[in-house]
Amino acid sequence: MRHGSTACIAVLVGLLVVVSTPVSAHHGVAAYDMSKTLALKGAVTSFELRNPHSLLSFDANDDKGNVQHWSVETHNPRALVELGWTKESLKPGDQVTVYLHPAKNGSTVGYLVKVVFANGKELYPAPQVD
């Protein structure tokens, strides 16, 4: 193999790494503490089936009774619809318990694990394995 060919291949590999890194970083859950799960009772303020991640916002009281505004992201609309979710699955005012992986930085955002309604109905953002 000639020296020029080796250098060209090295440049192409380097470009592929640079181009692909932001894509893989975007789809990770690095911002969330996946070793912790919080259960927060509150009221839905909005739910958006949107790309690239659907978003649930709700209000919950902290341990001192102060209202905290939370936003949790979850899978894309197609994945949720395949599990039976609709844009009407969560409506403003619905009383729910939201299970989430909290942000590592302590902000009131998280990654959705499941939603449980007051009547016991559960919504999961991913298929459940027995």
Sequence and secondary structure as in RCSB ss.txt:
>XXXX:A:sequence
MRHGSTACIAVLVGLLVVVSTPVSAHHGVAAYDMSKTLALKGAVTSFELRNPHSLLSFDANDDKGNVQHWSVETH
NPRALVELGWTKESLKPGDQVTVYLHPAKNGSTVGYLVKVVFANGKELYPAPQVD
>XXXX:A:secstr
  HHHHHHHHHHHHHHHHHHHHHHHHTS TTB TT  EEEEEEEEEEE  SS  EEEEEEE TTS EEEEEEE  
 HHHHHHTT  TTSS TT EEEEEEEEBTT  SEEEEEEEEETTS EE SS    
